[in-house]
Amino acid sequence: MSEHIFKLPDLGEGTVESEIGEWFIKVGEFVEEEALVGTMMTDKAAVELASPVSGTVVRLAGEPGDIVAVGSALVVFETDKDAPAGEPPAESAAPAEQAPAADPAPAKVAPAAEEISIPEAATTERTRVMTSPAIRRRAKDAGIDLSDVPGSGPGGRIRRRDFDMYMKAQATGVSMARAATPATGVKEIKVIGLRRIIAERMTQAKQEIPHFAYVEEIDITELEALRKHMNGKKDDPSQRLTILPFLGLALIKALKEFPQCNSTYDKQRNVLLQHEAVHLGVATQTPDGLKVPVIKHAEIRDIDGLSSEIRRVSAAARDNSAKKAELSGSTITITSLGKLGGIASTPVINLPEVGIIGVNRAVERPMVFNGQIAVRLMMNLSSSFDHRFVDGYDAAAMIQRIKEMLEHPATIFLP
């Protein structure tokens, strides 16, 4: 018998460590070569890893949520391949005193049972029934377990009438339902995987970026009429247009006038990268949390092409089929809460970008239009910008340019 140490491989994109997402194996289990052992989480996706050998699992690097450095032992297998005579196995585990330095966030080992046992006195106090000494004496004389008596007092305290009713029920053979008591349970949910990454990135964005929020009201009555007209000519309902591709085209056109908003900030080099291409991020809610799939070179697409790509990358993000390249590299992001859009919002900028544009719910309201009161379809456009690199005047001017195009949608398609 010999040991084989499966070390965490380089998962690409300069990854130096990774988070354990899920184990498909357990200690003591025999695993066939090429069988999946688990997933490791990177900033972009969950990567499945397969066993390089057949053998019995001796040791795992930790639990889901623990961080493992690239090159550190991930799984230790016991195999039936003997090492050549006089030589130690090529990848056998080093003795404990000579083990390599542990990774920065070693797995947490649960304390032994005797270390977390609760003293008997504490247990008794916690489960002690609340009532008066007189009722305790009566219960002792009658051989009644007070924990079986429903209490109607505060916190389930047993009052005299509660005890009397219980004694009467016992004498007549009638069962009594226990009174409802306040819920006290607490469910612990470990913050791991994508949810941990989202938490870290949102915290970083709010700590590092001085957000400048700007909300503008837009009359999209004409835009909605055009959208319905264009959709009426489509035989396939799945190809129908939403508001987002119109917003995307208007944003792309506006960025030609305000290129500073189509930038990313390289913090390490302290350099602002102003992009000619528009790699449009689309904030998408998924079962795993918020993801931002990217439409590369959105500036070369027409309305149908942009609409099709929004549907495709959003679906890929939801079903986890999106490739790594489709989940990174955006230069500006659009977001929408759909029917939950609310009146206004303050979207959080997607690092390392400097701007994000969000649409809110569209509602019909009476408005003054051409000097008359008319019912118009109104929608707020909510945006946030990095105030370090985008001046408030420029941010407002760009949103006003987008407003102009959305209120007169034919201008979106002009050269």
Secondary structure, DSSP 8 states (H G I E B T S, - for coil): -EEEEEE----STT--EEEEEEES--TT-EE-TT-EEEEEE-SS-EEEEE-SS-EEEEEES--TT-EEETTSEEEEEEES----TTS--TT----GGG-----SS-------HHHH---HHHHHHHH---B-HHHHHHHHHHT--GGGS---SGGG-B-HHHHHHHHHHHHHT-------------------HHHHHHHHHHHHHHHH--EEEEEEEEE-HHHHHHHHHHHHT-S-GGG---HHHHHHHHHHHHHTT-GGGSEEEETTTTEEEE-SS--EEE-EEETTEEE--EETTGGG--HHHHHHHHHHHHHHHHTT---GGGGS--SEEEEE-GGG--S-------TTBSEEEEE---EEEEEEETTEEEEEEEEEEEEEEETTTS-HHHHHHHHHHHHHHHHSGGGGG--
